[in-house]
Amino acid sequence: MEDQHALYYGMAALYYVVNHTPPGADQAAAAQECYAHAQKWAQASAQSDKAMIEKIKFKYLQLTAKHILYTHGLGSSDYLQLVLSPERLVRRLYMDQSIVLRCRGATENRPDVNSAVNALGKLFSLNIIQLRLELLEEWLQPSDSGSKLDDSITYNIAAITSQTEDNIVNDDNLLRACYLLEWGDKVMSANYLINIGFDMTNDASFRPGIQFRALSVLLSITDSATVQDLTKRDLQSIKLYMKSLQYISKLERLGLTFSMHGFESSPKLELVQMLFRSHAHLPEALVLILQMCLDFGIKDYTLWDGALSAMAKMCMIRELEKILPKLSTVSYTIGCKGYTKAWEVIIWEPFRKTDTVLSSKQFDECVTSICLLHSCPVANKLNLEPIIKVCFETNHPELAAAILPFLNKNDVDFVVKTISSSYDVFKVIDNLRALLEKGILTVSHSVRILEKLVQSDVTKNE
């Protein structure tokens, strides 16, 4: 009986200490000791107060979980309010933005989420392995990204076959998967991904997109020697296999089903022609058509011209900005009318969205657009009249002057005449020179044209 009383009073004293100790390690230690006394008291006395023991357990779990979060650099209110919903907390922790940022080398804030999750799992007796597997399964699912290039040009299917040690993972969820798999047995993690990537379980749920993403993570977290040893395949064949997986996944999303053998043995020109005839109205299909043309060396003028023209018509700015630089050295695409139209669309875009008075952001976007002309192989073929019009309408003649080297004779005469008749030429030249610092490389050429105008006016006045 005395032992029961001693345990009870010890528990009560510790509970008092818990409630009057500042948050931190001491309070968490006191809560743990208090709960230990409560458990001993429950075992020693048949008349122990179950409600009180539950209250102490609640306090112990709450304070210890908070202490774990704080000590791992995760003590934000969003996480603290979830301490008594541990599974939700674990899922939320793995969505912490620092995971993505650290994988991209964009932050020094690197809280140890994996260690925090391990500690929380031990505290709440969670099946952490199962939770992590569930998260991996979610993250390996391809997103419904429509025409976005995250799985095609941003990943760059063509680059997969040429990279060796480079990280080909750029998707946020795959970056989280890479981080999560830093914990635990690396070989076991690699084998888990290999089983999915090569469908060794014969699980029909492993669609090609999931397999591709699993192998992308594998190549990111495992050195090439280990990958080749575990898969018994050379790196080049793995990457070619991944390229096929990615195309099969993209085609599947367009309603076209292929087996691995079916895709690899299919005539690619006929496949792309069929895709263009049936799906040219879909942005994601146009992206896929161009990527396949690039990847398989398809030089069909009709395909290139038609796909680029359609992308220009749909104003697929982001997609065109990514693919046009890849085509600058591809001779059989530069002669396409669609190629010229595509360049016009991305050059025109920031000017098309301007207000009557340009904001600082809009001005910088217009300057960036003009800078693109430096790398445009068909700059001399572009219709830049819409840009000239906007430059004068928004009272920025220096922008119109900046594109003088890219204009035909008639447009040059129009710009020069307008500046001469409506603006202070010396002020325009000063503003034009300031654009050099913003990256417009042809400023000196434009300045010379305007200085000739000034000199001509001086000669006439004499």
N, C-alpha and C positions, 0 to 999 in steps of 0.2 A: 504493500500500500504506500509506503514511504517513497519507493522508487517512482510510483505513479505520480505522487504529488510533486516530487522533485522534477520529473519530466514536464509536468504541467506548468509549474512555476518558472522553470527554465525557458519553456516555450513562450510563456507570457512575457517574460523579461526580454527575450530576444525580439518578440513582436513589437515591443515598445521601442527597442533600439532601431528596428527597421523603420519605424514610422518617424523617428526623430534624427535619423542620419541623413546627411546631404546625399543627393544622387551620386552614384559612382561605384567604384569597386568595393568599398567598405559596406555600403548599403546592400549590394548584390550578395556579398559574402554572408552578411547577417541574415538576409532572407533565405539563403540556402541552408544555413545552420538552423534557423527557426523551423523550416519545413522538415529538416531531418529529425528535430526533436518532436515535431507533431506526428510524424510517422511512427516513431518509437512509442510515443504516448498511445497512439491508436492500437498498437500491437500489445501494449502492456495492460491496457484498461478496456474492459468490455463496455464501460460507460462513457467513453470518450465522445466528445462533441463533434459529430461528422461535419456539421455546418461550419464550425470554426476551422476544422482541418482544411476544408475546401477553400475557405477564405484565405488561409495562410498559403495554400498551394497557388491560388490565383495571384496573390501578391508576389510569391516567389517567381512564378513564370513571367509575370509582367515585368518585374524589375530586372530579372536576369536577361530577358530578351532585349529590353531597352539598352542594358549595359553592353550586350553583344553588338548591337547596332552602333552605339557610340564609339566603342573601341575599334570598330572596323571602318570608321569614317562614313557611316550611313545613318546618322542620327537626325534625318529630316523628319518633319511632322508627317509627311505622307507615309513614311514607313512606320513611325512610332505608333500611329493610330491603328496599325494592323497587327500589333504584337500578339494579340490573342486570336488571330486568324492566320496561323503559321503557314498554311499552304498558299493562301493568297499572298502573304508576305514574301515567300520564296519566289513566286512567279513575278511579283512586282520588282523584287530586287534584281532579277535577271533582265528586267527591262530598263535598268538604270542606264542613263545616257552615257555615263562615263565608260561603259564597256565598249560601245561603238567608237567613241572618240579616242580611247586609248589604242584601239586596234588600228586606227588611222594616224596615230601619233599626234593627235590634235589637242591633247590635254595632259597636264601634269597631275590632275586629280584622279587617282587610281585606287579607289577603295577596294579592299579585298572581299569581293562579293562571294567568291567560292568558299573562303574560310568562314565567312559569316553564316552562309547557308549550312555548312557542315556543323557549326556550333548550334545553330537553331534546330537542325535535325536531331542532334543528340539531346537537346533540352526537351523537345516536344515528342520525341520518339517517332519521328517522321520516317517514311520510306523514301529517303532522299534519292536513291538510285532510280526508283520508279518515277519520281517527280522529274528528275533530269531527263530520263528517257522520253517522258511525255512532252517536255519542252522541245527536245531535239526533233521529235516527230512533227511537231507543229512548225518549227522553224525550217525544216527541210521541204515543206510544202511550197511549191512555186506560187507566187502571188499572181492574181489576175491583173496584170499590168497593162493590158490593152496594147497600144502601140509603143509603150515606153521601151527604151532600149536596155533596161537593166539586165535582161537575160540574153541579149543578142549583141548589140554593138558596144554597150558599156562593158559587159563581160568580154566582148570581142571574141567570137567563136574562132575566127582565123588565128587570133593570138594564142589560143590554147595550144595549138600544135607547135608553136615556136618557143613558148616559154619553157624555162627549165626550173629554176628555183623561185621564180617570181610568184607573188601571192595573187591569185586570180579572183579572190573573194572581195566583193565590193558591196554586197547586199547586207543591210543591217542585221537581219535575222541570222544570216550565215556568220557574220562577225560574232554575234552572241554565241552561236554554236561553237565556234573556234575557242572562244574564251571558256565556255563551260567545260569543254573537253581538255582544258589545261589541267583540270583536277583528275586525279586517279591514275590508273594504269594506262599509259599511252598506247601500248600495243593492243590492249583490249579495246580501247576507243577506236584505234585504226581498223581492227578486225570488224567491229560493229559497222563502221562506215563501208568497208569493203563488201560485207554481206549485203548491204542495201545497194551499193553502187553496181555490183555485178549480179544482183538478184539471186544470190546463192540460196536463199530460203524459199525460192519459188512463190513468193508472196505477191499476189496479184495487185496489192495496194501500192507496190513500189512502181509507180508510173515513171516514165523516162525522165520527167522533170525532177522528181525526187532523187532518182539515181544520179543525175548530173550534179545536183546540189550536194549530195553526200560525197561524191568524189572530189568536188571542188574544195570542200572542207578538209578532206583527207590530204590533198596536195598542199593545203595551206598549213596544216599542223604537223605534218610528218615529212621528214627529209626524203629525198628521192631514192636513196639507197634502201631505206627501210620499206618504202612503198613497193619497190620492185621485188624485194625479198619476200614480202608478205603476199603479194598478188601473183608472183611468179610470171610477171609480164614486164616488158621494158616500158620506160616512161613514154616513149613516142607512141606506142600502140595504145596505151591508156588514154592519152590525149586525143588520139584519133577516135577512139571509142566514145569519149566524152563529147566530141564534136557531133558525132552521129546521134547520141542521146539528146543533145540539145535541139538539133533539127527535128528529130522525131517528136519531141515534146511540143515544139512550136507548131508543127503540122497537125498534131493531135488536137491542139486548141482551136485549130481552124476546121476541125471535123474530118481530117484526113489521117487515117490510121495506117501506120507502117510497123512492121517488125524490124529488128535490127538488120536482118539479112535482106528484107524487102527494100529498105531504104538504101543500103550500101550498094545493092545491085541495080537500082533503078537508074535509067539515063537521066542525068540531072537537067539537061536542057529541056527535055520533054516535060519533066516534073515542074520546072519553073514556068514554062509556057502554059501548062495546064493551070497552075496556081494563079497566073496573071489573068487568064481568061475568066476564071470563076470567082476570084477574090480581090480583084484590083480595086474594089470599092472600100476595102477594109485597110485602115492605116497599118495595123500589125502585119498584114499580108505583104504590103509594099515594102516594109522594112525587111521582112524575111526574104523577099524576092531579090532585093539588092544585095543582101548579105550573102545569099547563095550564089549570085552571079559573081561576086568578088571572090568568094571562097573556092568556087569550082572553075574559075577562069572562063565564065560564059560571056561571049562578046556580041551577043545578039543585039543589034542596034535598036530594034523595035522594043525589046524588053527594057533596056536602059532608058530610052527616050520616054516610053510610056510610063514607067514607074516614077521617074524623076518628075515628069510633068504632072502626074497625079498627086505626088507629094507636095509639089508647089501649089497646085490648085487647092489642096486641103490645108495649106499653110502649116505644114508639119515642121515648124521652125526648129524645135529642139532636135528632132531626128535629123533634119538636113544639116544642122550645125555640126553634128557628129560625123555624118558620113561624107560630106563634100570634101573635107580635107583629105580623106582616104583616097579620093578619086583624082586628086590633083596631078598624079603621075600616071594615071591610067588613060592612055592616049585615045582608046576607042570610046571613052565616055565623054571626053571634052567636046567633041564635035556634035553632041546631041543637043537639040533645041531645049530639051527638058533640063539639061545641065545648066544652060544659061538662065532659064526660067527659075530654077531652084536657087541659083545665086542671087538673082534679083529679089526673090522673096525674102531671103534672110537679110539682105542689105537694106531693103525697104522697111522691114518690120518696125524698128524703133522710131523711124520717121512717121510711119503710118499711125502710131499711137500717141503722137505728141499733142500737147495743148497749144493754145494760141501763144502763150508765154511759157517757154521751156523751163521746167524745174531743173535744179542742179543734177538730179539723177537722170532725167530725160536727156539733158545735154551730154552727159558722160556716155549714155547708151548710144547716142547718135555718133559720138566720136569713136566709140568701139566699133560700130558698124563700118565707119569709114576706114578704120584700120584693117578690117577684113579684106578690103580691096587690094591690099598689098600682096595677099596670098592667093588672090583669085586669078586663075589662068586665063579667064575670059573677060577680064575687067573691061577691055576695050569694046566688048560686044554688048555690055549691059545698057539697058535703058535707065538712065539716072535722072531723067526729067522730073519724075515725082519728088525726088530728093531735093533737087534745085528749087522747086516750087515751095516746099516746106521750109527750106533754109531762109528764103526771102520773106515768107509769110510770118515766120517767127522772129524776124529781125536778127538773123545770125548769118550775115553775108560771108563771114570768115569760114563757115562750114561749106558754103557753096564754093568759095575760093579753094578750099582744101581738096576738092575733088576735081579741080581743073585738069590735072595730068591724066585723068581717066575719061575725059569727055571728048566727043567728036568736035570738029571745027565749029559747027553751027552752035552747039551748046556752049563751047568756050566763048564764042563771040557774044552770046546772050548774057552769060554771067558777067563777063568783063564790062559790057555795055551797061548792064543794070547797076553794077557797083559804081561805075564811073558817074552815072547820072543821078543816083539816089543816095550815095553814101560818101563819107569822108574816107578816101582811099588810104590815107596814112594810118587812120585808126583801124581800118580793116586789116592792113598789113601787120600792125602791132598785135592785134587779136589773133591773127593767123600764126604769127611766130610763137605765141603762147601755146599753141596746139602741139608744138614739137615735143614739149614735155609730157604730153598725154599720149605720145606714141605714134602720131601721124608722121610718117617718114618722108612724105613728099612735100612738106611745107616749103622747103627752099625752092623747089621748082615752081610752086604756086606764087611765091613771093616774087620771083624773077618775072613772071608774067605780069603781075600787077605793077612792078617797078617800071617795066617797059611802058605800061599804060601811063604812069605818072610822067615818065620822060617824054612820051608822045605829046601829052597835054602841055608840058612846059615848052616844047618846040613849037607847038601851034601858037601859043600865047606870044612867043617871041616874034 
